[in-house]
Amino acid sequence: MPAVLRTLRSDLRSRWRPLLGLALLLGLVGGAVLACAAGARRTDTAYGRLLTWAHASQVQVVYGGGAGAYYHAVASLPGVESAGEVD
């Protein structure tokens, strides 16, 4: 066992600079990958957050007839969260 440790120690003593460079390179690449993954996760949820922030409509219905009763009927349909009129 001491012979293996002695060989490992002398090998590390002669090659510490390339190993340090490799460790720094791996750390830099790993950091870039983590930053890309975080950006992708944020981008994936961006459109949903925009719709929530802007209170955007999912569907717009254009009705050419008289106003009131039609819009009240649409508002009472199942799955309609909110409805309103725009002049």
Phi and psi restraints in degrees (value plus and minus 20) as a CYANA .aco file:
   2 PRO   PHI     -81.7   -41.7
   2 PRO   PSI     -51.2   -11.2
   3 ALA   PHI     -86.8   -46.8
   3 ALA   PSI     -59.5   -19.5
   4 VAL   PHI     -85.9   -45.9
   4 VAL   PSI     -63.9   -23.9
   5 LEU   PHI     -84.6   -44.6
   5 LEU   PSI     -59.5   -19.5
   6 ARG   PHI     -85.1   -45.1
   6 ARG   PSI     -60.6   -20.6
   7 THR   PHI     -86.4   -46.4
   7 THR   PSI     -62.8   -22.8
   8 LEU   PHI     -83.3   -43.3
   8 LEU   PSI     -61.4   -21.4
   9 ARG   PHI     -85.6   -45.6
   9 ARG   PSI     -63.1   -23.1
  10 SER   PHI     -89.3   -49.3
  10 SER   PSI     -55.9   -15.9
  11 ASP   PHI     -86.3   -46.3
  11 ASP   PSI     -62.3   -22.3
  12 LEU   PHI     -87.1   -47.1
  12 LEU   PSI     -56.1   -16.1
  13 ARG   PHI     -84.9   -44.9
  13 ARG   PSI     -56.0   -16.0
  14 SER   PHI    -105.1   -65.1
  14 SER   PSI     -39.8     0.2
  15 ARG   PHI    -142.9  -102.9
  15 ARG   PSI      10.4    50.4
  16 TRP   PHI     -92.7   -52.7
  16 TRP   PSI     -51.6   -11.6
  17 ARG   PHI     -87.8   -47.8
  17 ARG   PSI     -68.6   -28.6
  18 PRO   PHI     -82.0   -42.0
  18 PRO   PSI     -56.5   -16.5
  19 LEU   PHI     -86.2   -46.2
  19 LEU   PSI     -58.8   -18.8
  20 LEU   PHI     -85.0   -45.0
  20 LEU   PSI     -62.3   -22.3
  21 GLY   PHI     -81.6   -41.6
  21 GLY   PSI     -62.1   -22.1
  22 LEU   PHI     -84.1   -44.1
  22 LEU   PSI     -61.7   -21.7
  23 ALA   PHI     -84.3   -44.3
  23 ALA   PSI     -61.7   -21.7
  24 LEU   PHI     -85.4   -45.4
  24 LEU   PSI     -61.7   -21.7
  25 LEU   PHI     -82.8   -42.8
  25 LEU   PSI     -64.1   -24.1
  26 LEU   PHI     -84.1   -44.1
  26 LEU   PSI     -57.8   -17.8
  27 GLY   PHI     -85.8   -45.8
  27 GLY   PSI     -60.4   -20.4
  28 LEU   PHI     -86.1   -46.1
  28 LEU   PSI     -65.2   -25.2
  29 VAL   PHI     -85.8   -45.8
  29 VAL   PSI     -60.8   -20.8
  30 GLY   PHI     -82.5   -42.5
  30 GLY   PSI     -60.4   -20.4
  31 GLY   PHI     -84.7   -44.7
  31 GLY   PSI     -58.9   -18.9
  32 ALA   PHI     -85.4   -45.4
  32 ALA   PSI     -60.5   -20.5
  33 VAL   PHI     -84.3   -44.3
  33 VAL   PSI     -62.9   -22.9
  34 LEU   PHI     -84.6   -44.6
  34 LEU   PSI     -58.9   -18.9
  35 ALA   PHI     -85.9   -45.9
  35 ALA   PSI     -60.1   -20.1
  36 CYS   PHI     -85.4   -45.4
  36 CYS   PSI     -60.3   -20.3
  37 ALA   PHI     -85.2   -45.2
  37 ALA   PSI     -61.1   -21.1
  38 ALA   PHI     -86.2   -46.2
  38 ALA   PSI     -60.2   -20.2
  39 GLY   PHI     -84.9   -44.9
  39 GLY   PSI     -59.1   -19.1
  40 ALA   PHI     -86.1   -46.1
  40 ALA   PSI     -59.6   -19.6
  41 ARG   PHI     -85.4   -45.4
  41 ARG   PSI     -60.4   -20.4
  42 ARG   PHI     -87.8   -47.8
  42 ARG   PSI     -60.9   -20.9
  43 THR   PHI     -85.1   -45.1
  43 THR   PSI     -56.0   -16.0
  44 ASP   PHI     -82.1   -42.1
  44 ASP   PSI     -52.0   -12.0
  45 THR   PHI    -119.0   -79.0
  45 THR   PSI     -19.0    21.0
  46 ALA   PHI     -85.0   -45.0
  46 ALA   PSI     -63.2   -23.2
  47 TYR   PHI     -85.9   -45.9
  47 TYR   PSI     -62.3   -22.3
  48 GLY   PHI     -83.1   -43.1
  48 GLY   PSI     -59.6   -19.6
  49 ARG   PHI     -86.8   -46.8
  49 ARG   PSI     -55.9   -15.9
  50 LEU   PHI     -84.6   -44.6
  50 LEU   PSI     -64.3   -24.3
  51 LEU   PHI     -82.2   -42.2
  51 LEU   PSI     -60.2   -20.2
  52 THR   PHI     -86.6   -46.6
  52 THR   PSI     -64.3   -24.3
  53 TRP   PHI     -84.7   -44.7
  53 TRP   PSI     -60.1   -20.1
  54 ALA   PHI    -107.8   -67.8
  54 ALA   PSI     -23.4    16.6
  55 HIS   PHI      31.4    71.4
  55 HIS   PSI      26.6    66.6
  56 ALA   PHI     -95.0   -55.0
  56 ALA   PSI     129.3   169.3
  57 SER   PHI    -102.9   -62.9
  57 SER   PSI     128.4   168.4
  58 GLN   PHI    -106.8   -66.8
  58 GLN   PSI     -54.6   -14.6
  59 VAL   PHI    -159.6  -119.6
  59 VAL   PSI     120.6   160.6
  60 GLN   PHI    -139.4   -99.4
  60 GLN   PSI     110.6   150.6
  61 VAL   PHI    -133.2   -93.2
  61 VAL   PSI     108.3   148.3
  62 VAL   PHI    -126.7   -86.7
  62 VAL   PSI     102.0   142.0
  63 TYR   PHI    -143.6  -103.6
  63 TYR   PSI     106.0   146.0
  64 GLY   PHI    -108.1   -68.1
  64 GLY   PSI     -31.4     8.6
  65 GLY   PHI    -102.9   -62.9
  65 GLY   PSI    -182.0  -142.0
  66 GLY   PHI     -83.3   -43.3
  66 GLY   PSI     145.7   185.7
  67 ALA   PHI    -107.4   -67.4
  67 ALA   PSI    -101.9   -61.9
  68 GLY   PHI     -66.5   -26.5
  68 GLY   PSI     -77.6   -37.6
  69 ALA   PHI     -84.8   -44.8
  69 ALA   PSI     -56.6   -16.6
  70 TYR   PHI     -82.9   -42.9
  70 TYR   PSI     -66.2   -26.2
  71 TYR   PHI     -88.8   -48.8
  71 TYR   PSI     -52.8   -12.8
  72 HIS   PHI     -88.1   -48.1
  72 HIS   PSI     -57.4   -17.4
  73 ALA   PHI     -86.8   -46.8
  73 ALA   PSI     -60.1   -20.1
  74 VAL   PHI     -85.3   -45.3
  74 VAL   PSI     -61.6   -21.6
  75 ALA   PHI     -84.3   -44.3
  75 ALA   PSI     -46.7    -6.7
  76 SER   PHI    -108.7   -68.7
  76 SER   PSI     -22.0    18.0
  77 LEU   PHI     -87.1   -47.1
  77 LEU   PSI     128.6   168.6
  78 PRO   PHI     -87.1   -47.1
  78 PRO   PSI     119.3   159.3
  79 GLY   PHI      69.7   109.7
  79 GLY   PSI     -25.4    14.6
  80 VAL   PHI    -108.9   -68.9
  80 VAL   PSI      96.4   136.4
  81 GLU   PHI    -100.2   -60.2
  81 GLU   PSI     -63.5   -23.5
  82 SER   PHI    -175.2  -135.2
  82 SER   PSI     133.1   173.1
  83 ALA   PHI    -165.3  -125.3
  83 ALA   PSI     131.4   171.4
  84 GLY   PHI    -179.1  -139.1
  84 GLY   PSI     149.6   189.6
  85 GLU   PHI    -126.7   -86.7
  85 GLU   PSI     124.9   164.9
  86 VAL   PHI    -147.0  -107.0
  86 VAL   PSI     106.8   146.8
